[in-house]
Amino acid sequence: QNKSQGLSFVRIHAPWHVLSREAELLKIKMPTKKMYEITEEKGILKTLNEIWCKLTEPLQPQVPQQEDTKMKTLSYPFSREKIYLYNIKDKDTFFDNATRSRIVREILKRTSTKARNSMGIGTLIANNVYDAAYPLHDGEYEGQNDDMNERKLLYQEWARYGVFYKFQPIDLIRKYFGEKIGLYFAWLGLYTEFLIPSSVVGIIVFLYGCITIESDIPSKEMCDQRNAFTMCPLCDKFCDYWNLSSACATARASHLFDNPATVFFSIFMALWATMFLEQWKRLQMRLSYFWDLTGLEEEEEHPRPEYETKLLQKKLKNKNITIESSNENEKEKLTWSDRMPGYAANFGLILFMIMLAFSAVFGVIVYRITTAAALSFSANETTRSNVRVTVTATAVIINLVVVLILDEIYGAVAKWLTEIEIPKTEKIFEERLILKAFLLKFVNSYASIFYVAFFKGRFVGRPGRYVYVFEGYRMEECAPGGCLMELCIQLSIIMLGKQLIQNNLFEIGIPKLKKLFRKLKDERAEVKEMDTNQSKDPKQWDLDYILEPFTGLTPEYMEMIIQFGFVTLFVASFPLAPVFALLNNIIEVRLDAKKFVTELRRPDTVREKDIGIWYNILSGIGKLSVIINAFVIAVTSDFIPRLMYRYAYSQNGTMHGFINHTLSYFNVSQLKAGTQPENSLFAQEVSFCRFKDYREPPWSPHQYEFSKQYWAVLSARLAFVILFQNLVMFLSVLVDWMIPDIPKDISEQIKKEKTVLVDFFLKEEHEKLKLIESFITCDKRKHRSGTKSRRTRAASFSQCHRSPKGSFTSFSSQHTLV
């Protein structure tokens, strides 16, 4: 449709003969006339299923369901030769909108353009011949008119926050958006459902910590002011000696997360991750069966326009091109030497980006050390007493801001790096982009958490021989209650910050701002137009053009995979992570749904039978979580030292005396000159101060060397890591083995479908054979009567068809009609 100035739209429609031809080329499975019964579950499973259906009836979305759920239509790749097999009631509706848009997109992708060696709509868009190409939405999603379309139905039953409690209409999502997007929402729905049991167990573990806090002997000992553990200064010169009882609040808070239930929860979450992946494989197989994806073959993809352009440039550079060797040139492709500059840039820049993330972490460490030292100089008593809390809170917020900024940069860098690699097809491009983006965002999101978990407080040194950075600043130590509390604070703020700011505010706000900007721009253009004949009501293509272009599912998956990492990798330090993830995902499902239905142009439908490389990433995170949680419990928490004390060093088998056992002595006269506290206000004269470590006392012949207890605890830590990993891995493999990847009923149905298909074809072939035999019989009769011309034989054939022969007549008439 042309305007006097501005945009013009070309609407493409595929007629029946094009749709049927392309459906045959693409081997699209279409429903046949044959239906067969789905074998129902029997016994207790059937009863439980019926009870579950009744209980969840209010949660089901009000969308049209298949009339007979006990029957399934047999599907078969479309073939024009066998068109009589298919259930074609109306040619206009036989191929649904999603299939039509897919066929049209395939034609546009492979139609050659006038430009030399370039193909498809992608090249034209890249060269700014066209601005965009998109399938149209079914209509408006809200309005007073009574016309109900699939988009409006999806909006009412799925894409509103008011229906957050309902299940997702996965079949309708698949029908409207295609299999690839349908699988994403099915995966997101299953993941959110699986977060419910892990959230319940996480809350129980947290409550256990709250209930047992009063009976925890180590924290009582730390809070008891009568013990009067005089601790060594936290900084040189300006810091005074201090009593351990002043860190009572931190010690009590640490017990909420550092208790025996944490070990159980870590094992539970490792098995939970395995169960989730196994259940997803089963659901994926079930959806593949009902969506007719079981025999889906890998389609041959067309090269990307960028690849073809690069190939053309290579051919033009080659001076030996001749007309005779044109066939060889067609087979020519980009070699590794052509891509070497891209690979080199990838390696160098990815390394630089990873170092940038580590530099940001180091920058925050320096901030913490210098700020702690600066606040310690303060004359204000309150400021000095709250140094640790102030520094930790501000550092984590700075860290969060840096993570958010770098996340956006890393996303753009990963895309650019993938483009200069010049992958041949869109699938290869997407996989490489995902791997790069995940690697960079993984390092960015977890680098600071890894530092707090495994490195903070490990390289401090000891009184009299501290480790310094920038000459004057000591390396930071863990809080008296251990580093686990700090790890919990770090993890919770980064996880919640990313979810609230990046996943929700950015996801809602940025598309709305872009839409508003485009709308204002469009209105300005319309004011300038002097076309009085133009209709006031905007057409669907105008409305869709204002919407945001669909850029793929990678950002959607990425934010969920990073969240999955927060839930599983460091869950030993933060049992409430699944609860916050669940609350976020309840909103996230509807937020994504609303975005797809109302904010984005309709995506091209893509047939996929699985979630691709994302499954491998999830599986990798699940295995890595076992190792990381083993080290968090063994190294970061006090679980092993407590266990060793109770069963190896305690005189009465209780935890009494544990704090004293973990603190070493230091003779204050051995402090370096100039590092002693100035103007000490400490109540009594200090001869010995205490610090947390297993070292020999000053009166020992091997003073300040690691004690026997240190080596015993270290051995126990390593033994626990090995035992924990092997136990959890064994249980995971056992769960994997016990749960089959393909549900038994689905595997039986697939076998049954193959049998039904063979029988159906044999029956149809038998019908055709009988028809041919009847034709030969009629032909022989005419021969006997002396008529031999071709025209007469044709007539006899038509007479034979007109003869009343039941099924043969109906079959031949349908066949002739098409």
C-alpha positions in Angstrom: 0.0 0.0 0.0 1.6 3.3 -1.1 1.6 6.6 0.8 2.4 10.0 -0.7 5.6 9.9 1.3 7.2 7.7 3.9 6.8 3.9 4.0 5.3 1.6 1.5 4.2 -2.0 2.5 4.2 -5.1 0.3 1.9 -7.8 1.6 2.7 -11.3 0.5 0.1 -14.0 0.3 0.8 -17.6 -0.7 -2.0 -19.3 -2.8 -2.8 -23.1 -2.5 -0.5 -24.4 -5.2 2.5 -22.6 -3.7 1.7 -23.8 -0.1 1.2 -27.4 -1.3 4.5 -27.4 -3.3 6.5 -25.8 -0.5 4.9 -28.0 2.2 6.1 -31.0 0.2 9.6 -29.6 -0.2 9.9 -28.8 3.5 8.4 -32.2 4.5 5.8 -30.5 6.8 3.7 -33.1 8.6 0.0 -32.6 8.1 -3.0 -34.4 9.5 -4.4 -37.3 7.5 -7.9 -38.7 7.5 -6.8 -41.5 9.8 -7.3 -41.2 13.5 -6.3 -43.7 16.2 -7.0 -44.2 19.9 -4.4 -43.1 22.4 -3.8 -45.9 25.0 -4.8 -44.6 28.4 -2.9 -45.2 31.6 -4.4 -47.8 33.8 -4.6 -48.6 37.5 -3.4 -46.2 40.2 -1.8 -43.8 37.7 -5.1 -43.2 35.9 -6.8 -42.6 39.3 -4.1 -40.1 40.4 -4.3 -38.4 37.0 -8.1 -38.0 37.3 -7.8 -36.6 40.8 -5.0 -34.1 39.7 -7.2 -33.0 36.8 -10.2 -32.3 39.1 -8.0 -30.4 41.6 -6.3 -28.3 38.9 -9.5 -27.5 36.9 -9.7 -23.9 38.2 -6.0 -23.3 37.1 -6.6 -24.4 33.5 -6.8 -21.6 30.9 -10.1 -21.2 29.1 -8.9 -22.0 25.6 -10.4 -24.3 23.0 -9.2 -27.9 23.6 -9.2 -30.8 21.2 -12.7 -32.3 21.0 -11.6 -35.8 21.7 -8.5 -36.1 23.7 -8.5 -39.9 23.5 -8.0 -39.8 19.8 -5.0 -38.6 17.8 -4.9 -37.7 14.1 -2.2 -39.5 12.2 0.2 -37.1 10.6 2.5 -37.6 7.6 4.8 -35.4 5.5 2.7 -33.6 2.9 2.8 -35.0 -0.6 0.7 -33.8 -3.6 0.7 -37.3 -5.1 -1.0 -38.7 -2.0 -3.2 -35.7 -1.5 -6.2 -38.0 -1.1 -4.8 -39.2 2.2 -5.1 -35.8 4.0 -8.1 -34.4 5.8 -8.6 -31.3 3.5 -12.0 -29.8 4.4 -11.1 -26.3 3.3 -8.0 -25.4 1.3 -8.0 -21.9 2.9 -7.7 -23.3 6.4 -5.8 -26.5 5.9 -2.4 -24.8 6.5 -2.7 -22.6 9.6 -1.2 -19.1 9.9 2.0 -20.3 11.5 2.7 -22.8 8.8 1.8 -20.2 6.1 4.3 -17.6 7.5 7.0 -20.3 7.8 6.5 -21.3 4.1 6.5 -17.7 2.9 9.7 -16.9 5.0 11.4 -20.0 3.4 10.6 -18.8 -0.1 11.8 -15.3 0.7 15.0 -16.6 2.2 16.0 -18.6 -0.9 14.7 -16.3 -3.7 17.7 -14.9 -5.6 18.1 -11.1 -5.9 19.4 -9.1 -8.8 22.7 -8.5 -6.9 25.4 -10.9 -7.9 25.8 -14.0 -5.6 23.3 -12.8 -3.0 20.1 -14.5 -2.0 17.0 -13.9 0.0 15.2 -11.2 1.9 18.0 -11.1 4.5 20.4 -9.6 1.9 17.8 -7.0 0.8 17.2 -5.9 4.5 21.0 -5.8 5.1 21.4 -3.6 2.0 18.5 -1.3 3.2 16.3 -2.2 0.2 13.6 -3.3 2.6 13.3 -2.1 6.2 11.8 -5.3 7.7 9.9 -8.4 6.9 7.5 -9.9 9.4 4.3 -12.0 9.5 1.2 -10.1 10.7 -0.5 -10.7 14.0 -4.0 -12.1 13.9 -5.5 -8.7 14.9 -5.8 -6.5 17.9 -5.4 -8.1 21.3 -7.8 -5.7 23.1 -10.8 -3.7 22.0 -14.5 -3.6 22.2 -15.2 -5.6 19.1 -16.4 -9.2 19.6 -14.1 -10.7 17.0 -12.1 -13.3 19.0 -8.8 -14.2 17.5 -5.9 -16.3 18.8 -3.9 -13.2 19.8 -6.7 -11.8 21.9 -7.3 -15.3 23.5 -3.6 -15.5 24.4 -3.7 -12.1 25.9 -6.8 -12.8 28.0 -5.8 -16.3 29.2 -2.0 -16.0 29.3 -0.4 -12.6 28.8 -1.9 -10.7 31.8 -0.6 -10.5 35.4 -4.2 -11.2 36.6 -4.0 -14.9 35.4 -0.6 -15.6 37.0 -2.0 -18.6 38.9 -3.2 -20.4 35.7 -1.2 -22.9 33.7 0.1 -21.8 30.3 -1.9 -22.8 27.2 1.2 -24.4 25.6 -0.6 -25.9 22.6 -2.1 -22.5 21.7 1.3 -20.8 22.2 2.9 -23.3 19.8 0.1 -22.9 17.3 0.5 -19.1 17.2 4.2 -18.6 17.7 5.7 -22.0 16.5 7.5 -24.9 18.1 10.7 -23.1 19.1 8.9 -20.4 21.2 6.4 -23.1 22.5 9.3 -25.1 23.8 10.8 -22.1 25.6 7.6 -21.4 27.5 7.1 -25.1 28.3 10.7 -25.2 29.7 10.2 -21.9 31.6 6.9 -23.3 33.0 8.5 -26.6 34.1 11.4 -24.8 35.7 9.1 -22.5 37.7 7.0 -25.4 38.9 10.2 -27.2 40.0 11.2 -24.2 42.0 8.2 -24.7 44.3 9.5 -27.9 46.2 13.1 -26.4 46.3 11.6 -23.2 47.8 9.7 -25.1 50.4 12.8 -27.1 51.5 14.9 -23.9 51.4 12.5 -22.2 53.8 12.5 -25.2 56.1 16.4 -25.1 56.2 16.3 -21.4 56.9 13.7 -21.9 59.7 15.8 -24.7 61.1 18.6 -22.2 61.4 16.3 -19.7 63.2 15.0 -22.3 65.6 18.4 -23.7 66.6 20.1 -20.3 66.9 19.5 -20.2 70.7 21.0 -23.7 71.2 24.1 -23.0 69.1 27.1 -23.2 71.5 29.8 -21.5 69.4 27.7 -18.4 68.8 26.8 -18.3 72.5 30.5 -18.5 73.4 31.3 -15.7 71.0 28.6 -13.5 72.5 29.5 -14.2 76.1 31.3 -11.1 77.3 32.8 -13.1 80.2 35.1 -15.0 77.8 36.8 -11.7 76.9 38.7 -12.9 73.8 41.0 -10.0 73.1 41.5 -9.9 69.3 44.4 -8.4 67.3 43.8 -5.0 65.6 42.0 -5.1 62.2 44.3 -2.5 60.7 47.7 -1.0 61.5 48.3 2.0 63.8 44.8 3.4 63.9 42.9 0.2 64.9 42.7 -0.8 68.6 42.4 -4.2 70.2 38.8 -5.4 70.4 36.6 -8.0 72.1 35.2 -10.9 70.1 31.9 -10.5 71.8 31.4 -7.2 69.8 30.9 -9.4 66.7 28.0 -11.3 68.3 25.3 -10.2 65.8 27.4 -11.4 62.8 28.0 -14.8 64.5 24.3 -15.3 65.2 23.4 -14.3 61.6 26.0 -16.7 60.2 24.3 -19.6 62.0 21.1 -19.1 60.0 23.0 -20.2 56.8 26.0 -22.2 58.3 24.4 -25.2 60.0 24.2 -29.0 59.4 20.9 -28.6 57.4 22.9 -26.7 54.7 24.8 -29.9 53.8 21.5 -31.7 53.3 20.1 -28.9 51.2 23.2 -28.9 48.9 22.7 -32.6 48.3 19.0 -32.1 47.7 19.6 -29.2 45.2 22.1 -31.3 43.2 19.5 -34.1 42.9 16.8 -31.5 42.2 18.9 -30.2 39.2 19.2 -33.8 37.9 15.5 -34.4 38.4 14.6 -31.2 36.6 16.7 -32.1 33.6 15.3 -35.6 33.4 11.8 -34.3 33.7 12.4 -31.8 31.0 13.7 -34.6 28.6 10.4 -36.5 29.3 8.2 -33.4 28.8 10.2 -32.5 25.6 9.6 -36.0 24.3 5.9 -35.8 25.1 5.5 -32.5 23.3 7.5 -33.8 20.4 5.0 -36.7 20.0 1.9 -34.5 20.3 3.3 -31.8 18.1 4.5 -34.3 15.4 8.2 -33.5 15.8 9.4 -37.1 16.5 10.7 -37.7 13.0 11.9 -34.1 12.4 15.0 -34.0 10.3 17.6 -31.3 10.2 16.7 -28.9 7.4 19.4 -27.7 5.1 19.9 -24.0 6.0 20.8 -21.3 3.5 24.0 -19.4 4.0 23.8 -16.0 5.8 24.0 -12.9 3.6 27.2 -11.8 5.4 28.8 -15.2 4.5 27.8 -14.9 0.9 29.1 -11.3 0.7 32.5 -12.4 2.1 32.6 -15.3 -0.3 31.9 -12.9 -3.2 34.7 -10.6 -2.1 37.1 -13.6 -1.9 36.1 -14.6 -5.5 36.6 -11.1 -6.8 40.1 -11.0 -5.2 41.1 -14.2 -6.9 42.5 -13.1 -10.3 42.3 -16.6 -11.8 38.6 -16.7 -12.1 37.4 -17.7 -15.5 34.1 -18.6 -17.1 35.2 -22.2 -17.5 35.8 -22.6 -13.8 32.5 -21.1 -12.7 31.3 -24.5 -11.5 34.3 -24.8 -9.2 33.7 -21.4 -7.8 30.2 -22.3 -6.9 31.6 -25.0 -4.6 34.2 -22.6 -3.2 33.8 -21.8 0.5 35.5 -19.8 3.3 38.4 -21.7 4.8 40.0 -21.3 8.3 42.7 -19.0 6.8 39.9 -16.6 5.6 38.5 -16.6 9.2 41.8 -16.4 11.0 41.6 -12.6 11.6 38.2 -13.1 13.1 39.4 -16.0 15.3 42.4 -14.1 16.5 40.2 -11.1 17.3 37.8 -13.4 19.2 40.5 -15.0 21.3 42.2 -11.7 22.1 39.0 -9.7 22.9 37.4 -12.5 25.0 40.6 -12.8 27.0 40.5 -9.0 27.5 36.9 -9.0 28.5 37.4 -11.8 31.1 40.4 -9.8 32.5 38.2 -6.7 32.6 35.7 -8.6 34.8 38.5 -9.7 37.1 39.9 -6.1 37.1 36.4 -4.9 38.2 36.4 -7.4 41.1 40.0 -6.3 42.0 38.9 -2.6 41.9 36.1 -3.4 44.3 38.6 -5.2 46.6 40.8 -2.2 46.6 37.8 0.0 47.3 36.9 -2.1 50.3 40.5 -2.1 51.7 41.0 1.6 51.3 37.5 2.6 52.6 37.9 0.3 55.6 41.2 1.9 56.4 39.8 5.4 55.9 36.7 4.8 58.1 39.0 3.4 60.8 40.7 6.8 61.1 37.3 8.4 61.9 36.9 10.1 65.2 33.2 9.0 65.4 32.8 5.8 67.5 29.7 4.7 65.6 31.4 5.0 62.2 34.4 2.9 63.5 32.2 0.2 65.0 30.2 -0.2 61.7 33.1 -0.2 59.3 32.6 -3.8 58.2 28.9 -3.4 57.5 29.3 -0.1 55.7 32.1 -1.3 53.5 30.4 -4.7 52.6 27.0 -3.1 51.7 28.5 -0.2 49.6 31.0 -2.6 47.9 28.2 -5.0 46.9 26.1 -2.2 45.4 29.1 -0.9 43.4 29.7 -4.5 42.3 26.1 -4.8 41.2 26.2 -1.6 39.1 29.4 -2.8 37.4 27.9 -6.2 36.7 24.8 -4.6 35.1 26.9 -2.3 32.9 29.3 -5.0 31.8 26.4 -7.3 31.1 25.1 -4.9 28.4 28.6 -4.4 27.0 29.3 -8.1 26.9 26.1 -8.9 25.0 27.0 -6.4 22.3 30.7 -7.6 22.2 29.6 -11.2 21.9 27.4 -10.4 18.9 30.1 -8.4 17.1 32.7 -11.1 17.7 30.4 -13.8 16.3 29.7 -11.6 13.2 33.4 -11.2 12.4 33.8 -15.0 12.6 31.4 -15.1 9.6 29.5 -18.3 10.5 27.9 -20.0 7.5 24.3 -20.5 8.7 22.0 -18.9 11.2 22.1 -22.0 13.5 25.9 -22.0 13.7 25.8 -18.2 14.3 23.3 -18.6 17.1 25.2 -21.4 18.8 28.5 -19.5 18.8 26.8 -16.3 20.0 25.2 -18.2 22.9 28.5 -19.8 23.9 30.4 -16.5 23.9 27.7 -14.5 25.6 27.3 -17.2 28.3 31.0 -17.4 28.9 31.4 -13.6 29.3 28.2 -13.2 31.4 29.0 -16.2 33.6 32.4 -14.7 34.5 30.9 -11.3 35.0 28.0 -12.5 37.2 30.0 -14.9 39.4 33.6 -13.5 39.6 33.0 -11.4 42.7 31.0 -14.3 44.3 33.9 -16.8 43.6 36.3 -14.3 45.2 34.3 -14.0 48.5 33.7 -17.8 48.6 37.2 -19.1 47.9 39.8 -16.3 48.0 38.8 -13.7 50.6 40.7 -14.1 53.8 42.9 -16.9 52.5 46.0 -14.7 51.8 45.9 -12.3 54.8 49.0 -13.6 56.5 49.2 -13.4 60.4 49.9 -10.7 62.9 53.5 -9.6 62.6 53.7 -10.8 59.0 50.6 -9.5 57.1 50.3 -9.4 53.3 50.0 -5.9 52.0 48.7 -4.3 48.7 50.0 -0.9 47.6 52.5 -1.1 50.5 50.3 0.5 53.1 47.0 -1.6 53.0 46.5 -5.0 54.5 44.5 -7.7 52.6 41.0 -7.9 53.8 39.9 -10.6 56.3 36.7 -12.5 56.7 34.3 -11.5 59.5 34.7 -13.3 62.8 31.7 -15.5 62.0 33.3 -16.6 58.7 33.0 -15.6 55.1 29.8 -17.5 54.5 27.7 -14.6 55.8 29.4 -12.2 53.4 29.0 -14.7 50.6 25.3 -14.8 51.4 25.0 -11.0 51.3 27.0 -10.8 48.0 24.9 -13.5 46.3 21.5 -12.2 47.5 22.1 -8.5 46.5 23.6 -9.4 43.0 20.8 -12.0 42.4 17.9 -9.8 43.5 19.5 -6.7 41.8 19.9 -8.5 38.5 16.3 -9.8 38.7 14.7 -6.6 39.7 16.7 -4.1 37.6 17.9 -6.0 34.6 15.2 -8.7 34.1 12.2 -6.7 35.0 12.7 -2.9 34.9 14.9 -3.0 31.8 12.7 -5.6 30.1 9.5 -3.6 30.7 10.9 0.0 30.4 13.2 -0.1 27.4 10.7 -1.7 24.9 8.1 0.9 26.1 10.5 3.8 25.6 11.5 2.5 22.1 7.8 2.0 21.2 7.0 5.5 22.4 9.9 7.0 20.4 8.8 5.2 17.2 5.2 6.3 17.7 6.2 9.9 18.1 8.5 9.7 15.1 5.6 8.1 13.1 3.2 10.8 14.2 5.5 13.6 13.1 5.8 11.9 9.7 2.0 11.6 9.5 1.5 15.3 10.2 3.7 16.2 7.2 1.6 14.0 4.9 -1.1 15.6 3.0 -3.0 12.5 2.0 -6.6 13.2 2.7 -7.8 9.9 1.2 -6.0 7.8 3.8 -8.2 5.9 6.2 -8.2 7.0 9.8 -8.1 3.4 11.1 -4.5 2.1 10.9 -4.0 -1.2 9.2 -2.5 -4.3 10.9 0.8 -3.9 9.0 1.0 -0.3 10.4 0.3 -1.4 13.9 2.8 -4.2 13.7 5.5 -2.0 12.3 5.4 0.2 15.4 6.2 -2.9 17.5 9.7 -3.9 18.5 11.4 -6.4 16.1 11.9 -9.9 17.5 15.6 -10.5 18.0 15.6 -14.2 19.2 15.2 -16.2 22.4 18.8 -15.9 23.4 18.3 -13.0 26.0 15.3 -14.8 27.5 17.1 -18.1 28.0 20.3 -16.3 29.1 18.7 -14.5 32.1 17.0 -17.8 33.2 20.3 -19.8 32.9 22.2 -17.2 34.9 19.4 -17.4 37.5 19.6 -21.2 37.4 23.3 -20.8 38.3 22.5 -18.6 41.3 20.0 -21.2 42.5 22.3 -24.2 42.2 26.0 -23.1 42.3 26.1 -21.4 45.7 22.9 -22.6 47.3 24.9 -23.8 50.3 25.4 -20.2 51.3 21.9 -18.9 50.5 19.0 -21.5 51.0 16.4 -18.8 50.1 17.7 -18.4 46.6 15.0 -20.7 45.1 12.3 -18.7 46.9 13.4 -15.4 45.3 13.8 -17.2 41.9 10.3 -18.5 42.1 8.8 -15.1 43.0 10.7 -13.6 40.0 9.6 -16.3 37.6 5.9 -16.0 38.4 6.2 -12.4 37.2 8.7 -13.4 34.4 6.4 -15.9 32.7 3.6 -13.2 32.3 6.1 -10.5 31.5 7.6 -12.5 28.6 4.1 -13.6 27.5 2.9 -9.9 27.5 6.0 -8.9 25.6 5.5 -11.5 22.9 1.7 -10.8 22.5 1.7 -7.0 22.8 5.2 -5.5 22.5 6.9 -7.6 19.7 6.2 -8.1 16.0 5.1 -11.7 15.4 8.1 -13.9 15.1 8.7 -16.3 12.2 7.6 -19.8 13.2 10.5 -22.2 13.6 10.2 -26.0 14.0 12.6 -27.3 16.7 12.4 -30.6 18.6 14.5 -29.5 21.5 16.0 -26.5 23.2 19.4 -27.1 21.6 22.7 -26.0 23.2 20.9 -24.6 26.3 20.3 -28.1 27.6 24.1 -28.8 27.5 24.7 -25.6 29.4 22.1 -26.5 32.0 23.6 -29.9 32.4 27.1 -28.4 32.8 25.9 -26.0 35.5 24.3 -28.9 37.3 27.6 -30.8 37.4 29.6 -27.7 38.3 27.2 -27.0 41.2 28.1 -30.3 42.9 31.8 -29.3 42.9 31.3 -25.7 44.0 28.9 -26.6 46.8 31.3 -29.2 48.0 34.0 -26.6 48.3 31.7 -24.0 49.8 30.7 -26.4 52.6 34.3 -27.7 53.1 36.3 -24.4 52.7 34.0 -21.4 53.2 31.8 -22.7 56.1 32.8 -23.9 59.5 31.0 -27.2 59.1 34.3 -29.3 58.9 36.1 -27.5 61.8 33.1 -28.0 64.0 32.8 -31.7 63.0 36.5 -32.2 63.7 36.3 -30.5 67.0 33.3 -32.4 68.3 34.7 -35.9 67.4 38.5 -35.4 67.6 39.3 -32.6 70.1 36.4 -32.0 72.4 36.8 -33.6 75.8 33.1 -34.3 76.4 31.9 -34.6 72.8 30.1 -31.2 72.8 30.9 -27.9 71.1 32.0 -26.2 74.3 35.4 -24.6 73.9 35.2 -24.5 70.0 35.8 -20.7 69.7 38.9 -20.9 71.9 40.1 -23.9 69.9 40.0 -22.0 66.6 41.8 -18.9 67.9 45.6 -18.7 68.0 47.8 -16.6 70.3 50.1 -13.7 69.3 52.6 -11.9 71.4 51.9 -8.2 70.9 55.5 -7.2 71.5 56.4 -8.9 68.2 54.2 -6.5 66.2 56.2 -4.6 63.6 57.4 -1.1 64.6 54.9 1.5 63.6 51.9 -0.9 63.4 51.0 -1.0 67.1 47.7 0.7 68.0 48.2 4.4 68.8 46.5 5.8 71.9 45.0 2.4 72.8 41.8 2.8 74.9 41.5 -0.8 75.7 40.6 -1.5 79.3 43.4 -3.8 80.4 47.1 -4.2 79.5 47.4 -6.5 76.5 50.2 -9.0 76.3 48.7 -11.5 73.9 46.0 -11.0 71.3 44.0 -13.7 69.4 43.5 -14.2 65.7 41.5 -16.9 63.8 43.8 -19.6 62.6 45.4 -22.9 63.5 49.0 -21.8 64.5 51.5 -22.7 67.1 51.5 -20.3 70.1 54.4 -17.9 70.8 55.8 -20.2 73.6 56.1 -23.1 71.2 59.6 -24.0 69.7 57.9 -23.6 66.2 56.0 -20.4 67.0 53.4 -19.2 64.5 53.8 -22.2 62.2 50.7 -24.2 61.2 49.7 -26.6 63.9 48.7 -30.3 63.7 45.1 -29.3 63.9 45.5 -27.2 60.8 46.7 -30.1 58.8 44.0 -32.4 60.3 41.3 -30.0 59.4 42.7 -29.5 55.9 42.8 -33.3 55.3 39.2 -33.5 56.5 38.1 -30.7 54.2 39.6 -32.4 51.1 38.2 -35.8 52.2 34.7 -34.2 52.5 35.0 -32.7 49.0 35.9 -36.1 47.5 33.2 -37.9 49.5 30.5 -35.3 48.8 31.2 -35.1 45.1 31.2 -38.9 44.6 28.1 -39.4 46.7 26.1 -36.7 44.9 27.4 -37.8 41.5 26.4 -41.4 42.2 22.9 -40.4 43.4 22.5 -38.2 40.3 23.5 -41.0 38.0 21.1 -43.3 39.9 18.2 -40.8 39.4 19.2 -40.5 35.8 19.1 -44.3 35.3 15.9 -44.8 37.3 13.9 -42.2 35.2 13.7 -43.1 31.5 14.2 -40.3 29.1 11.1 -41.3 27.1 7.9 -41.9 29.1 6.7 -45.5 28.6 3.3 -44.5 27.3 4.8 -42.2 24.7 7.3 -44.8 23.5 4.4 -47.3 23.1 2.3 -44.6 21.2 5.2 -43.9 18.8 5.5 -47.7 18.0 1.7 -47.8 17.6 1.7 -44.8 15.3 4.3 -46.4 13.0 2.1 -49.6 12.8 -1.0 -47.6 12.1 0.8 -45.6 9.4 2.0 -48.8 7.7 -1.5 -50.3 7.8 -3.1 -47.1 6.5 -0.7 -47.0 3.5 -1.2 -50.7 2.8 -4.9 -50.2 2.8 -4.7 -47.2 0.5 -2.4 -49.1 -1.9 -4.8 -52.1 -1.8 -7.6 -49.7 -2.8 -5.5 -48.3 -5.7 -4.6 -51.8 -6.9 -8.3 -52.9 -7.0 -9.1 -49.8 -8.9 -6.3 -50.5 -11.5 -7.6 -54.1 -11.7 -11.1 -52.9 -12.4 -9.7 -50.6 -15.1 -7.8 -53.4 -16.8 -11.0 -55.6 -16.7 -13.0 -52.8 -18.4 -10.3 -52.3 -20.9 -10.2 -56.0 -21.9 -14.0 -56.0 -22.4 -13.7 -53.1 -24.8 -10.8 -54.8 -26.6 -13.0 -57.8 -27.1 -15.8 -55.7 -28.6 -13.2 -54.4 -31.2 -12.7 -50.8 -29.9 -9.0 -50.1 -29.8 -8.7 -46.3 -29.9 -7.2 -44.3 -27.0 -10.2 -42.1 -26.8 -12.6 -45.0 -26.4 -10.3 -46.4 -23.7 -10.5 -43.1 -21.8 -14.2 -43.1 -22.1 -14.4 -46.7 -20.8 -12.2 -45.5 -17.9 -14.7 -42.7 -17.1 -17.6 -45.2 -17.4 -15.9 -47.6 -15.1 -15.6 -44.7 -12.5 -19.2 -43.9 -12.9 -20.2 -47.5 -12.1 -21.6 -47.8 -8.5 -18.7 -49.6 -6.7 -18.9 -48.1 -3.2 -15.5 -47.1 -1.9 -13.8 -47.3 -5.3 -16.1 -44.6 -6.7 -15.6 -42.3 -3.7 -11.8 -42.8 -3.9 -11.5 -42.2 -7.6 -13.8 -39.1 -7.6 -11.7 -37.5 -4.9 -8.5 -38.3 -6.7 -9.7 -37.0 -10.0 -11.1 -33.8 -8.5 -7.7 -32.8 -7.1 
